[in-house]
């Protein structure tokens, strides 16, 4: 039941107000002493006189507001001047100011509107809480979806790289090394968050277009003919076409397209130069050279890091972005050695997975059995 507190030092008026409000179905609590009334709690609406001993109506409403902040406040006054009305609204947060003597229709209309206002405020607070709860649920759902997208994207990228590794074993693990090298150099120049992921993805997928190159060219043991080089040089475009239609890989696809461009404009396939080349492709160009020099090849052993550093220093401003070359040279050799070792650990784990036992139906390695078992 709607509960209303009525306060008036005139007991006859108080009794009349009580009867009127009870007849309308309200639960009425009355006080002729405003000091006692100031202790009340748990009501929805308060209707008080203004002129009372000890506490006037404004002072009472201010006191009640501390313990009953949501109660809607109405005030009766015979001193219907602007000063009283203004003070009542500003200090007591009065919902409606009523004259004395009152008109019955105006009194009941004001009381009904006060209770309706209270219900609307409560409904708004409830809806606000529900919206906040729903937003929190949506945030959790979105975070879960983002996690799944990241996991599935990582799985897709690994699958694409594995497909290339099966065709071109000479580049096995090269893509993984340069992707981590590229991420570290990107961190050094201040890239963060999703921008780092784009650089890593683009470097990881840089040679994916070689899937579209014929085996007779891709796996040829000797030098390529000029015509064969024409086809080989199409692999950045092949890779871009494979990836560009995937929205979450569009920026990485630009790195794939431009990874053979040079700072001086003498690269391919577009002959871009300087900052026309996306930063991820400029980063890749440098770390690709680092990996090429320091890794073993069928025709030579990997050379020391000092050789790679000298080459990058020498080609800054021609093949490489000079600012990136400076950033690379600032980093200690131990950083690159750490990353190489990290990939070697990955390679060893993968080798154990495939060679240490048979794969079960779920693609999981089973322990190898001793002969005769």
N, C-alpha and C positions, 0 to 999 in steps of 0.2 A: 504494500500500500504506500502511496506517496505521502511523505512525512513533511509537515510544515511547522516551523517555529514562529510563534506570534508573540510579540513583546509590546506592551503598552502599560504605562503606569496608571491609566484610568481603567479600573477593573470592570466598569460597565461596558466600555468600548471593547475591552478584551473579551468579555463574555459574549458580546454580540458577534464579534469576528469569529470566535470559536464555533458558535452555533452555525453560522453561515457556511463556514468551510467544512465542518463535519457533515452538513446536509449535502454537500457536493461529493462526499466520499473520501475526503482527505483525513489522514491521521494528524491531529492537531496537538501540539505541545505549547502550553501558554506560560508566560512569566510576566508579572507586573513589576518585578525588580530586575533592572537591566544587568546588575552585577551578577546575580544568579544565572540569568540567561546567558551571560558570556561564557559559562562553563559547559553549555550544552554541546553535544556532538551527535553525528549520525542523522542529520536532517537534509532534505533536498532543497528546500526553499525557506528563507527567513523573511518575515514581514514585521517591520518594527516602526514604532513612532519615532519622530525626531526629538521633540522636546520632552526629556525625562530627567529626573534627578540622578545624581551620581555619575551616570554615563548618558550622553545624548546618543541619538541614533547613529551618527557617523562614528563615534568612538566605539559603540557596541559592534557595529559591522566590521570595523577594523580588528577588534579583538577576536570576533568569531572567525574571521577569514584565516587566521593562523591555524586553527584546528579543523576548519571546514572549508578548505580552499575552493571546492567545487560547488558549494551551495550557492544558489542564485538569490540575489539580494533585492528586496523591495522595501521602499520606505514611504511612510505616511507623514505628511507635515501640514500644519496649518499656516506656517510662515512661508508662503509660496513665493519667496523672492529669489532672484537670480543667484544671490550669494549662497543661500542654502542649497539650491539645486546644484550649483557648480561644485561646491565643496563635497556634497554627497556623491556625485559622480566621480570626482577626482580622487577622493580619499577612501570612500567606501565601496567603489566599483559597483554602484547601484545599477541594477538592470532596468528598473522603472521607478519613477518618482510619482506618487499619488497624492492628490490634495485631500484635505480634511475640511469638511465632511466629504466622504467619497460617494461616487455614483456606483450603485451595485453592479451594473453591467461592466463598467470600467474596471472595478475591483476584480471580478471573477475572470474577466478576459485577461487581465494582467497576471493573475495567479496561474491560469491555464498555460499562458505563454511562457511563464517562468519554468514550469515543470517540463514543458515541451523543449525549451532551451536546454535544460539539464539533460534530457534524454538524447538530444542531438549531440551535445558535447560528449556524452558517454559513448554514443555510437561512433562518433568520429575518432575518439581515442581507441576504441576497440578495433575499428578498421585500420587505423594507423599501425597498431600492434600486429594485426594480421598481415598487412602489407609488408611490414618489416620482417616478419617470420617467413613470408613467401619469398621475399628478396634474398633472405639468407639461404633458403632452400635452393633457389635458382642459382645462387652463387656457388653452392656446393655442387650442384648438377653441372654447371659450366666448368668448374675446376676439374670434375671427373671426366667430362667430355674432352677438355683440353689435354688431360693426362693421357687419355686413350688415343687422341690424335697424334700426340708426340710419340707414343709407343708404336703406333701403326706406321707412322712416317719413318721412324727409325728402322722398323722391320722392312719397309719397302725399299729404303735406301740400301740397307745391307743386302737385300735380295738383288737389286740392280747391280751393285758392285760385285757381288759373287758371280752373277751371270757374266760380267766382263772378265773377271779373273779366270773363269773356266776357259775362255777363248784366248786370253793373252796372259799366260802365266808369268811373263817377265815383269808385268806391272803389279803382281799380287802384293798386297799390303802397302804398295806405294800410295794409293789413294787415301788410305787411312792415315798414313804418316803426314802427308801434305795437308790433310784436313785439320789435324791437330796443330801442325806448325802454323797454318793460316790463322786459326783461332787465337793462338798465343800472340802472334804479331798484331792481330786486330785489337787484342786487349791492350797491347803496348801503346797503340795510337789513340786509345780512349773509347773504342766501340764497346757497347754493353748490350745486354738483354737480347732481344730478337735479332738485332743487327749482327751479333756474334754468331748466332745460329745460322743465319743466311750465309755468312762467309764460310763457315764450316761445311754446310751442305753443298755449296757451290764447288768448293775444293774437292770434297769427297766424290762428287759426280762429274768432275771436269772431263773425264775421258769416256763418259757413258756413250757418247755418239759413235765410238769405235765399234760398237755392236753392229752398226750399219755398214761397216767397211768389210769388204770381201776377205775371207781367210787367206787367199793367195797373196794379198797385199799386207794384211795385218800380221801374218805369221811368216812372212818372207824372211829367210835368214840373211840375205845379202842386201845391198843397197837398192833402193826403189828407183824405178825409171821416172823421168819427168811426168809421164802420164799417170803413173801410179801415185806420185806425190800429189797430183791434182785431186785424186780421189781421197787420199789420206787427209788432205787439208780441209775436206768437207766435214770431218767428224765434229767440229764445234757446232756447225749448223744442224747436223743430224741430232746431236744431243739436245740442242735448244728446242727443236721441234718435238722431241719426246717429252720434254718437261714443261714447256710453256703453258700447256693447257691445264696443268694442275695448279689451281690458285695458290696453294700453300708453298709451291716450289717456283713461282714465277720469278722472284728476285734471284733465287739461286740459279735459275735457267740463264739469266743474263751473264752471270759469271762463267757458266759453261760456254756460252756463245763467244765471250771475249777473252777466254783464258790464254789464247795465243797472240793477243795483241801486245804491242810494245810501247813504252813511253814515247819513243821517237817516231812512232807512226809506221814502222817497218814490219809490223806483225800482220796477222791475217785472222779472220776472213774479211774484215771491214776496213782495215788500215786506220783504225782509230789511234789517237795520240793524246798524251797528257791526261788531263782530267776528263776527257771524253770517255775514257775507259772507267767502268765502275770500280770503286775502291776494292771490292772483293777480288776482281780479276787482277788488279795491280798487285795485291797481296799475294795471290796465287803465283803469279809470274815469278816473284822473288823466291818463295819457299819451294817452288818446283825445281828451281836451279839448285837450291841448297840440297834437296834430296837427291837430285841427279848426280851431283858431284860426290856426295858422301856415301852413296849406296853402291853395292857390288853390281856389276853388269857382266854378261857372258864374256865380253871382250876385255874387261879390265876390273880391277879391284876398286872398291870405294876409296876415295882419297880423304885426307884429314880435313877437319873443320876449317883449319887455317886457309886451305886452298879455296874453300867456298867463300869465306869472308873476303879474301883478296879479290875474287872474281866479282862479287856483289859490289864491293867498293869501286872496282874498276868500271863497272857497267852502270853505275848510278848516273842518271840523267840521259842515258841512251836506251838500254833495255829496261831499266827499272826506274820507278818513281824515286827521286833522290831523297824525299822525306821518309819514305818507307825504308830505304837503304840505311839511313841514319838510325831509324828506330831499331832495325835489325841489329846493327852493329853495337847499339847500346846494351843489348841483352847478352848476358854471359853465355859462353859455350855450354855450360852445364845445363841450361834450360833446354837446349835442343837435344842434348844427350839424354836428359830425363824423358822427353817425349818419345824419342826413338826406343828407349828401353820399355816404355809403357806399351808401345805397339808390339814389341817383341814378346812381351808377356801375353798379350792378346793372341798373338800368332801361336805361341806355344800351347796355350789353352785350347785353341781351335784344333791344333794338330792332335792333342791328346783326345779330344772329343771324337774325332773321326777315326783315329788309328788305334786308340787304346781299347776299343771294344766295338761290338756291333751296335747298330742303331735299332731301337725298338720301333713299334708301330707309330709311336708319337714323335719319332725323330730324336729320342733321347739316347745317349750312349749307355750301353750295358757293359759291365766289367768283362774284360777278356777272360776266357777260361783257359786253364792250363791244358796242354795237349794230352789227349787220352781221357779228358774229363767226360 
